[in-house]
Amino acid sequence: MVIKNLTLDNFRNYEHESFSFDEGLNVLTGKNAQGKTNCAEAVFYLCTGASLRIRHDRQLIRKGAEFARIAAVTESRFGKVTLEAVIFENKRELYLNGNKIRPVDFLGNMNSVFFSPGELRLIQDGPDERRRFLNLSISQTSRDYRVALSRYQRVLDQRNNLLKGFGYSQDTDALDVWDEQLATYASRIVKKRREFLAELSPLAGAAHASLTDGAEELTLSMDGAYEGDEESVKEKLFREITSSRERDLRLGYTTVGPHRDDIRVSINGTDARGYASQGQARTAALSMKLAETQIFRSITGEAPILILDDVMSELDLPRRKRLLEGVKDLQCILTCTHAERVLYGKEARRIRIQAGKVIE
C-alpha cells in the first residue's frame, strides 16, 4: 500500500498544496517550522482519523479559514482508493472514493506507522500513551476492535454517570445492566490486545537488538492475567467489575477494565519507564514502531506507510544506517532539515518545503 498524491487545503500552514510521493523513500526537507511535520501529520490523519499532536480537530484549520481539507490517492493490491477528510469548526466529513462514510469505516483504508521524537511519551509517560498506541494500531487492521472500543467507551461513560449520581438515584438494576455490557465489550478488547502484544513483543525485541547491535534486550507484556477464550475472559472481567462496585460508588468512576490497561516495557529486565535513558527510551519506542509495520504487513499482506518525523537528528550514525537499511522495502516519508546528512547515498525523492509551499 502506497500513497501516490496528497492535497492540502487550509491545513495548518498550507493554503493549497499538492505532493507526489514515490513508492520508496521520500524525504521532506527544509528549515524548522516550514510545514514538514504538518504534511506528515496529514498523511497520518487520513490513515487513522486522528492527529497525534492536537486534541481538537479545529486546530488543524489554517488561521482565517472556515475549513481544512486533506485528500489523497492511494494504491493497494486491490486498486486505487481515494480518501478525503473535510474539517470544520465543530464537525468533520469523511469520504471514501467520493462516498461519505462513518469514522469507524474510515480507518483501515490506508495504514501508517508514525514515529517522532515525541514518541518518547510511549515509554516515559503514563499508561494513557501506551493504551493510545494499542488502540490506534489495532484499530487500523480490525473493524471488530474499533466497534468494540467505541461501544465500550459509551457504556463506560453511562456507568460512570450513574456512579456519580448514585446519591440521587438508587437504581442498582441499571448498574447491573451496564456491568454486563461493559464486561462483554471489555473481553473483546482485552483478547485482541493480548493477541497483538504476543505478536508485537518478539518483533520489537528483534528490531531493538538490531538497532543496539545486540547490546540490549527489549520485552513487552500486558498487565493482568486474562487467559482462555473470550467467554472465560468475559466472566472474569464481570466478576472483577461487580466486586469493585462498592469502591466505584465511593470514588464515582469505574476502576476495573481495559481503560486501565498498561504495557510493561522492560530493557534488560528493568522497567524502562523509570530507568531508561533518553536514548534507550527513543530506541525502544522506535523498535515498537518498526515491529508494528511488520504486523500490518502480516495481517493485510501489504506494508504500511512509515512516517519518520525528525528522527535522524536524534539517532547516532550507526543507528541511522541500520534504520535506513531496515525500511528499504516499504514506502517511507521522512522529514529532516538536511537530506544529505541522513541519506548516506541512499536514493530518495526529495521534496523541499518553505513556508507551506513545495519548492521545486
N, C-alpha and C positions, 0 to 999 in steps of 0.2 A: 504494500500500500504506500502510495506517494502522493504528495500534494504537488500539483503542477503550477497552479496560479493562485494568487491571493490578492484580493482587492479590499482596500480600506477606505471608508468614507467617514469623516468626522470622528475617527477613532483616536483617542489620546491626542498626540500632537500631529496626526495626519489629517489633512483636509481631504485630499483624494490622491491615492497612490496605488500602483499595481506592482506585484512582484511575480517573477517567474523563477521556479526552482528546478534544479537538476535532480536526478534520482540518487546521486551520491552525496558528497559533502558540499554544503552551501554555507558560505561564510559572510555574515553581515558585519561590515567594518565601519568605523567612523569614531569620532571623538565621543566622550561621555555625554549623556543627556541629549542625544540626537534622534533617538527613536528605535534603536536596535532591539532593546528589550520589549518595547511596545509591539513590534512586529512579531516577535517570538510569542508574546502573550496572546496575540490574536489567533495564531495557529492553535495554541493550546485551548483557547476558549471554544473554538469550533469542534474540538475533539471531546471536550468534557462538559461544555455548557457552563463553565465556571472559570474564574480567574484565581490564580494563586496569590495575587498581590493586593486585592481590594475586597471589601465586604459587600458593597452595593454596586450593582451594575451601572448606575447612573454616573459613577465616577469615570467610566470609560468614554463618556461623550466629550468631544472636544469643546473647550470653553466657548460659549456663544452659540453653539449649535443646538438643534432641537432633538437630534437623534444621532446614533452611530450605527454603521453598517459594516459587517465583516462577511465576505463571501469568498468561497474557494472552489476550485475544480480539482477533484482528486481522481486517481485511477487505482483500481484494485483488480484482483483476478476476476471479479465479476463485472468489470467495465467501469465506465465513467460515472462519478457521483458528484453532484453539486450540493454544497452546504451553504446556508446563509443565516446570519443572526442579525436582527434589527433591534436595537436597544433604544428605548425611550426613557423618559424621566421616571416613570412608575411602572413600566411593563416592558416586555420584550416579545418578539415574534421569531419563531424558529422555522426554517424551511429545509426540506429535503427534496432535491430535484424539482424545485418550484412549488411543492405542496407544503402547506402549513402543518406542523406536527407538534406533539406534546414534548415537553422536556425529557420525559422518560424514554421517548423513542429517538431522541436526538443523539444521545451517547452511543458510542459503538460503531458509528458510520465511518469515522476516521479515528484511529488510535494514536496516541502520542505519549511519550515519557519526557518529563521536563526536569531539568536539573540546573540549579543556580547556586551561588554561594549562600543564598538564604536557606537552602535545604539543610543547613546545619541544624535548623529547628527540628528536623526529623529525629535527630539523635539527642540534642541537648535540651529541648523544651519538654513540656508535659505531654500526657497521653493524647490530648486532642490532636496534635500534629500527626501522630502515628495512626490514629483512627482515620484521619482525613486521607492519609496516604492509602490505607487499605480500601476505603470507600471509593476514592477516585479510580484506583487501579482495577479493582474487581468490577466496578460498575461499567467500565468500558467494554468488558467482554461478557457480562452476564446480565441480561434483562431481568431474570428472576431475582437476582440480588438487588437490582435497582428498585424493583417493585416492593420487595420485602422491606428494604430500608426506608422507603417513603412511607409505607403503611405503619411500620414500627414507630417512626417518629410521630405520626399523627396520633397513634394510640398512647404513646408516651406523654405527649402534650395533654391529652384528655385526662389521663390518670393523674398527672401532676396537678392539673387544675382542680381535680376532685380532692386530692390530698390537701391542697392549700385551703380549700373552702370547707374542709370537713367539720370545722367548728360550727358551721351554719347548717350543715346537712349531714345526717347520719345514714346516708344511702349506701350501706355496705353491699347490697346486691349489685349496684352499679360497679363497685370496685371489683367484685368477683368477675364480672364480665370483662373488664379491662385487663385483669390479671391473666385470664385465659388467652385473650387475643395477643397480649404482649408476649407471652411465652411462645405462642405459635410463630410469630414473625421473628422473634429473637432466635429461635432454634435454627431457622433457615440462615440467618445472618452468621451465627456462630459457626455452623457447619461449613459454610463457604469460606469464611475467614481462615479456619484451620486448614482446610484443603489448600488454600492459596499459600499460606505460610509454609506448609510442609514442602511445597514445591519451590518457594522462594528461597528458603534458608540455605540449601546446598548450592544453589546457583549463585547467591550473593557471596557465600563463602569462597567459591571458586574465583569469582571476579575479584574479591578482596585479596586473595592470595596472589593473583596475577599482578594487581596494582602495587602490592607491597613486596613483590618478589619473594613471597613465601615467609615473610618475617612476622606476619600476624595472622591470627585465626579469628574469623567473624562467625558468630552464631546468632540465630534469631529464634525466639519462641514466644508463644502466647501465654498470657495469664489464664488461670482457671483450668480445670480438668473436665472436659466435656467429651467423653468418649462414647462410641456407639453410633447408632443410626439417628436420623432426625427425630423420631418419636421418643427415643430414650433421652435425647438431649432436651427435648421439649418438656418431658416430665420432670427432669432435674431442675430446669430453669423455673418451672411453675412452682415447685416446692420452695426454691430459694426466694422467689418473688413473694409468695404468700407468707413465708416465715419471717420476712423482713417488713411486713406490713406495719407492725407497731412502731418500729423505728422510722419508717417512711412517713407515718402520720405525725410523728413528733417533729420530724425535720421539714416536712412539707414537700418532699420530692422523692423520686424513685431512686433507690440506692443500688439496685441489682439489675444487671442486664448488659448487653453488648455496648451500650453507650458509656460503659465504664471500662471497657477492654483496654489493654495496653500490650505492646510488643516489648519484650525484653531483648535489648541489643547488647551483646557481650563481645569484647575483644580480648582474646587470650584468657577467657574465663572471667573477666572483670566487667562489671556493669559500665557500659560506655557512657551512659548519661552523666554519671557523677565523676568519672575519672579520665575519660578520653580527652586528649589534647585537641586543639582546633584542627590540626592536620589529620589526626586519627578519625575525628568525627566526620570531617569532609570526605575522607576516603571511604568510610563505612556507608555514608549516605549515597555516595556515587555508586558503590558496589550494589546497593539495594536497587538503584535505578537501572543499572545495566542488567541485573537479574530480571527485572520487570520486563525489559524488552524481549528477553528470551521466552518468558511465559506467554506474552502476547503472540509471539511467533508460533509457539506450540499449540495455542488454542485456536488461533484464526488462520494459521497457515501462511501468514504474512507478517513481515517485520513492521513495527510501529515507526512513526516519525520520532526521532530522538532530537530533543531541543536542549542544547548546551549553552546556557546564557552566562557569559563571562566566567567560564570555568577555568580556562587555561592559565589565567593570571594567578590562580590560587593553587596550582599544582607545580611540583618541581619538574625538571626536564625529563627524567626517566618516566614519570607517571604520565606526562603529556603524551610521550611517544607510545606508551602502552595503550593509552586510551584511544588515540587515533587508529592504532592497529586493530583494536577491538571493535570499532564501529564502522569498519570499511565496507561491510556488506549490507548496510541499511542507509536510508535517507537520513541525513543529519543536518540540522540548522544550528550553526554555531555563531555566537556573537563574540566579538573581540574588538579592541582598539587598533591593533596592528596585525594583519593577517600573516605577514612574513615572519613574525616572531613565534607563531604557533603551528604553522603548516609543515615546516621542515621538508619542503619539496613535494608534499602531497598535492595531487590535483584537486581542484575545487572550483566551484562557481563563486566568484566574489561579487558582492553587492555592497556598494558604498552608500551610506546614508548620512545625509546632512540636513538638520532642521526639518525632519519629517519628509524629506524628498530623496528619491533614488537618484544618485549622481552617476551617470553613465561614464 
